[in-house]
Amino acid sequence: MILLDGKKIADEILEKIKKEIETLKKTTYGIPGLAVIIVGSNPASQAYVSKKHKIALRLGINSRVSELDEKTSQEILVNRIKSFNQDNHVHAVLIQLPLPDGFKTWEILNHLDPEKDVDRFLPINLGNLLLNRTEIYPCTPAGVLALLDAYQIELRGLNAVMVGRSFIVGKPLASMLTNRNATVTLCHSQTKDLAGLLRQADLIVAAIGKAGFITPDMVKKDAILIDVGQNFLTQAGEVIRLCTPSQQKRFEKKGVAITGDIHIDAFKKSSYYTPVPGGIGPMTVAMLMHNTLQLFKRKTRQETS
Ligand SMILES: NC(=O)c1ccc[n+]([C@@H]2O[C@H](COP(=O)([O-])OP(=O)(O)OC[C@H]3O[C@@H](n4cnc5c(N)ncnc54)[C@H](OP(=O)(O)O)[C@@H]3O)[C@@H](O)[C@H]2O)c1
């Protein structure tokens, strides 16, 4: 079993982006700009946004965070999006999801300029992905593929089982794996005999949000296991049953531990596996920075051609 080290690969990608931005600074084209809009005070969302902002600044990206109170009206949020659409220093806009209850997510997202949609969630961008007519992909699915590519894992012909069908992870990733010539089964909460399907899989990608849900008996020997899930555990019994020793230590200090959707004992049967944390999480952030740079370059090309 080989650990797919998302943290290491993400750091390498970030380093390359940093160097490219240093070079860009010497030109007259300016630097990439990223704007993140966060509504409300969800602690997990706040932590994700703060991390993205710090990393973007470290790379030399012109990063700004726009915070809105959860009592903000939908109109104010939409106006904020429109002002970033018109701002020439902003090339990429991210609206942190989920929005608090009461906000109509799609009504709001549809006001974003598709050219600045750094998450690539808008219908036109997801449509182009489905048609295999894009070079910029949603961050988490892109992170999964970039990590598999970094370890030169051939996807052609693999029997891949994707568990979870969100528009953020499962649906785009299932299309991307199909476009890369894997044979994909997309599973969800209504799937019959999920364990039977998983036992036949050469590649399993889990994006469910249930700690340790995929157990060793559901995994074929030498399968590739990709764990997108990020579950925060606060009960000692669960932490002992589902977390690695290093996360158990974290729990003792901080009262919270992180684990994925694939039970840690399943990794022993795998050929390759991603850890949680340190797998797809850092790759997602690296792809956000990558997409920001790509959107900047695309805009600059359009302006200079
Ligand atoms: N590492 C990262 O950067 C990153 C990025 C995004 C998400 N995540 C994590 O990935 C996980 C999934 O996120 P998401 O946004 O895709 O979640 P989501 O929108 O809640 O979707 C969860 C999916 O899991 C399916 N599911 C739930 N219970 C199931 C069951 N018993 N059997 C089979 N499928 C089941 C659901 O099926 P139905 O559609 O039938 O309800 C749904 O399709 C979460 O832990 C999230 O924190 C991590």
Ligand as a Chemical Component Dictionary entry (heavy atoms), coordinates in Angstrom:
data_LIG
# 
_chem_comp.id                   LIG 
_chem_comp.type                 NON-POLYMER 
_chem_comp.pdbx_formal_charge   0 
_chem_comp.three_letter_code    LIG 
# 
loop_
_chem_comp_atom.comp_id 
_chem_comp_atom.atom_id 
_chem_comp_atom.alt_atom_id 
_chem_comp_atom.type_symbol 
_chem_comp_atom.charge 
_chem_comp_atom.model_Cartn_x 
_chem_comp_atom.model_Cartn_y 
_chem_comp_atom.model_Cartn_z 
_chem_comp_atom.pdbx_ordinal 
LIG N1  N1  N 0  -11.357 17.372 0.795  1  
LIG C1  C1  C 0  -12.013 18.409 0.288  2  
LIG O1  O1  O 0  -11.441 19.411 -0.107 3  
LIG C2  C2  C 0  -13.484 18.315 0.191  4  
LIG C3  C3  C 0  -14.194 19.081 -0.734 5  
LIG C4  C4  C 0  -15.584 18.895 -0.827 6  
LIG C5  C5  C 0  -16.214 18.001 0.038  7  
LIG N2  N2  N 1  -15.464 17.323 0.951  8  
LIG C6  C6  C 0  -16.071 16.341 1.862  9  
LIG O2  O2  O 0  -16.593 15.274 1.079  10 
LIG C7  C7  C 0  -17.767 14.755 1.687  11 
LIG C8  C8  C 0  -18.897 14.839 0.679  12 
LIG O3  O3  O 0  -19.107 16.189 0.339  13 
LIG P1  P1  P 0  -20.250 16.634 -0.676 14 
LIG O4  O4  O 0  -20.341 18.111 -0.669 15 
LIG O5  O5  O -1 -20.027 15.939 -1.969 16 
LIG O6  O6  O 0  -21.507 16.016 0.134  17 
LIG P2  P2  P 0  -23.064 15.988 -0.087 18 
LIG O7  O7  O 0  -23.514 17.058 -1.009 19 
LIG O8  O8  O 0  -23.640 15.905 1.278  20 
LIG O9  O9  O 0  -23.269 14.584 -0.822 21 
LIG C9  C9  C 0  -23.095 13.388 -0.158 22 
LIG C10 C10 C 0  -23.363 12.262 -1.117 23 
LIG O10 O10 O 0  -23.193 11.044 -0.418 24 
LIG C11 C11 C 0  -24.309 10.209 -0.708 25 
LIG N3  N3  N 0  -24.615 9.305  0.401  26 
LIG C12 C12 C 0  -25.056 9.646  1.633  27 
LIG N4  N4  N 0  -25.278 8.542  2.369  28 
LIG C13 C13 C 0  -24.982 7.505  1.573  29 
LIG C14 C14 C 0  -25.033 6.095  1.736  30 
LIG N5  N5  N 0  -25.451 5.554  2.884  31 
LIG N6  N6  N 0  -24.648 5.318  0.717  32 
LIG C15 C15 C 0  -24.237 5.843  -0.458 33 
LIG N7  N7  N 0  -24.171 7.168  -0.673 34 
LIG C16 C16 C 0  -24.555 7.983  0.327  35 
LIG C17 C17 C 0  -25.470 11.147 -0.944 36 
LIG O11 O11 O 0  -26.466 10.479 -1.691 37 
LIG P3  P3  P 0  -27.855 11.212 -2.142 38 
LIG O12 O12 O 0  -27.468 12.097 -3.291 39 
LIG O13 O13 O 0  -28.726 10.094 -2.528 40 
LIG O14 O14 O 0  -28.313 11.986 -0.949 41 
LIG C18 C18 C 0  -24.792 12.282 -1.694 42 
LIG O15 O15 O 0  -24.759 12.025 -3.080 43 
LIG C19 C19 C 0  -17.967 15.586 2.959  44 
LIG O16 O16 O 0  -17.335 14.929 4.038  45 
LIG C20 C20 C 0  -17.227 16.890 2.659  46 
LIG O17 O17 O 0  -16.773 17.528 3.831  47 
LIG C21 C21 C 0  -14.127 17.453 1.035  48 
# 
loop_
_chem_comp_bond.comp_id 
_chem_comp_bond.atom_id_1 
_chem_comp_bond.atom_id_2 
_chem_comp_bond.value_order 
_chem_comp_bond.pdbx_ordinal 
LIG N1  C1  SING 1  
LIG C1  O1  DOUB 2  
LIG C1  C2  SING 3  
LIG C2  C3  SING 4  
LIG C2  C21 DOUB 5  
LIG C3  C4  DOUB 6  
LIG C4  C5  SING 7  
LIG C5  N2  DOUB 8  
LIG N2  C6  SING 9  
LIG N2  C21 SING 10 
LIG C6  O2  SING 11 
LIG C6  C20 SING 12 
LIG O2  C7  SING 13 
LIG C7  C8  SING 14 
LIG C7  C19 SING 15 
LIG C8  O3  SING 16 
LIG O3  P1  SING 17 
LIG P1  O4  DOUB 18 
LIG P1  O5  SING 19 
LIG P1  O6  SING 20 
LIG O6  P2  SING 21 
LIG P2  O7  DOUB 22 
LIG P2  O8  SING 23 
LIG P2  O9  SING 24 
LIG O9  C9  SING 25 
LIG C9  C10 SING 26 
LIG C10 O10 SING 27 
LIG C10 C18 SING 28 
LIG O10 C11 SING 29 
LIG C11 N3  SING 30 
LIG C11 C17 SING 31 
LIG N3  C12 SING 32 
LIG N3  C16 SING 33 
LIG C12 N4  DOUB 34 
LIG N4  C13 SING 35 
LIG C13 C14 SING 36 
LIG C13 C16 DOUB 37 
LIG C14 N5  SING 38 
LIG C14 N6  DOUB 39 
LIG N6  C15 SING 40 
LIG C15 N7  DOUB 41 
LIG N7  C16 SING 42 
LIG C17 O11 SING 43 
LIG C17 C18 SING 44 
LIG O11 P3  SING 45 
LIG P3  O12 DOUB 46 
LIG P3  O13 SING 47 
LIG P3  O14 SING 48 
LIG C18 O15 SING 49 
LIG C19 O16 SING 50 
LIG C19 C20 SING 51 
LIG C20 O17 SING 52 
# 
